[in-house]
Amino acid sequence: MRIGDKNYQTIWYDEDNLSVKIIDQTKLPHEFIVKDIHNADEMINAIFTMEVRGAPLIGGAAAFGITLAAKENKDLDFITQKGSELIKTRPTAINLEWAVRRMINKLSNVDSSNLFEVAIQEAQEIIKEDINFCENIGMHGLKIIDEIYKYKKDTVNILTHCNAGWLATIDWGTATSPIYHANKAGIPLHIWVDETRPRNQGANLTSFELNNEKISNTIITDNTGGILMQKGFVDMCIVGSDRTLHTGDVCNKIGTYLKALAAYDNSIPFYVALPSSTIDWEIDNYKDIPIEERNNKELSHINGIDNDGNLKNILIYPQESKCLNLAFDITPSKYITGLITEKGICKADKSEISLLLKN
């Protein structure tokens, strides 16, 4: 996808200086910085501080983290330890653990002299898979948008939450991929972009993406979606997922559940877009999903540009006030119209998910 007039991926391996390149998302949209990651510890920090974020992207970042560990030390125990540290950085998003375990399994019977070569090949394969998966998600989701357009014969209004765009994946995005495909197909679109407190990924990242793709969008506060639905200003909702259980329950950025309730009450289709790597095949009860609690400063402080053009982080709450910063919530399957995956669309239902995605 584009930033300005140039196409980018969110992460790639630079063979010239033997480092992994990332777009530092903590600086967007005010500054565009490509950062070099040289070792596993730097990747661990990049994931923890959300310089890279989004479930599919941190899966790819974790794969490259294992690769960098193999470059540092051709010892499987060392690599496995770094894998455990990677998993602990973001416990809710399942793609991270999935990628680490896939990489470790791939390396488990490899001669120490070949660990790095095998690791970089497998990491690149994960990257390619994610790009293909997200592109296919877009092609399947396009059909839904096209059906609405053919019926409505006017601009299709879509509400998103957080950033499930190409910045959250390697390219295309999950929730945004159908939007980008619809835009390329010439369907007139307008996107309602939830601000998505506390890190404002919707305002800072999703709107930034859409602006670069010349797609009409309007940022709204997280609590505005309900009344827009009541007034008939929303035709459908598409969100991403950090972990979807095989039962159909979806764990995603905090605030997703409330959007699903509003959509359900107003009979508005509510879709979740995700690759099969985001499916959790082990947990049966959504109450068992680990919910990440992040630093209170994400709530009490906010980034912005001052009058002199400097990026600053300022306190916006009373100093003595307490904060609770839960990063995710859970939307039960009954409120979800369907799941858009790389293999097609299915109901958020255990049997349909298994039939479509198990093999």
Residue, then its C-alpha position, 0 to 999 in steps of 0.5 A: m500500500r502507499i505512503g505518499d507516492k511510494n508503495y511499502q510493506t510494514i516490515w522487511y529484511d534488508e540483506d545489505n545491512l542484515s537487519v529488519k526494517i520496520i515502520d515506527q508506528t508510534k510516530l505516525p501520522h506526524e512523522f514517518i520513520v523507518k527503523d532498523i532492528h538488529n537483534a531479538d531484544e530490539m524486536i522484543n522492545a519494538i513489539f512491546t512498545m507497539e512500534v509494530r502492532g496489529a495481530p498479523l504484523i506482530g506475528g511476522a515481526a516475531a518470525f523475524g525476531i526468531t530469525l535475528a536470534a538465530k543470527e545472534n546465536k546458533d543455539l536452539d536453546f537461546i532461540t527458544q528463550k527469545g521466543s518465550e520472551l517474544i510471546k510475553t510481550r503481547p499475550t492476547a494476540i494469538n498470531l504472535e505465539w503462533a508464529v513463534r511456535r511455527m518458527i521453533n518447530k521448523l528449526s527444531n531438527v535443523d543443524s546449527s550451521n543452517l539455523f539462520e538460513v532456514a529461519i529467514q526462509e520460513a520468516q519470509e514464507i510467513i510474510k508472503e502468506d500474510i500478504n496473500f491471505c489479506e489480499n484474498i480477504g479483500m476479494h471475499g469482502l468486496k462481494i459483500i460491499d458490492e451487494i450493498y452498493k448494487y442494492k443502495k446505488d449510492t455511497v456505501n458507508i462503512l464503520t471501522h474500529c481501531n486499525a486493522g489496515w495494512l499497517a496492522t498486517i504486512d500489506w492490504g490489511t484485514a478489515t481494510s482489504p475489502i475497502y481497498h478492493a472496493n475502491k479499486a473496483g470503483i465503488p463509492l465509499h465513505i469510511w467512519v473511522d473510530e478514533t479508538r482511544p487510548r492510543n488513537q490507532g483509528a485516528n492516527l493510522t486508519s485515517f492516515e492509510l485511507n488518506n494516502e489511498k484517497i478514500s473518503n473518511t471521517i474520524i469520530t469519537d468512539n461513542t459516536g457510532g451508535i447514533l450514526m447507526q440509529k440515523g441510518f448513516v452506517d451500512m455495515c461494520i468491518v473490524g479486525s481480530d486479535r484472537t478469534l476462538h474456534t467457537g466464533d467469539v472474537c477478541n479485538k481492540i477495546g470498544t469492539y463489543l460496544k460497536a457490535l451491540a449497537a450494530y445488532d440493535n440497529s440490524i446493521p451487518f457486523y463483519v470480522a475480517l481475519p486470516s486463519s492464523t488468528i483462530d485459536w483452536e484450543i480455548d473453548n471459553y472466551k473468559d479464558i482469553p488473556i486480556e492484556e492490561r497496558n500502561n496507564k500512561e496510554l490513557s493519561h497522556i496523549n501525543g500531539i504536535d505543538n504550535d512549533g511543530n514539535l511532537k510532544n506527549i502531554l498529561i490530560y488527566p488529573q495527576e492523582s486520578k487512577c486509570l484502568n487500561l484494558a486493551f481488548d474486549i470480547t464480542p460473543s459470536k451471536y452479535i457477529t454477522g460473519l467472518i471474512t477469511e482468506k478461504g471465504i466467508c462463514k458464520a461465527d459458528k464452531s461447525e462452519i469455522s471448522l469446515l472452512l478453516k480447519n484444513 
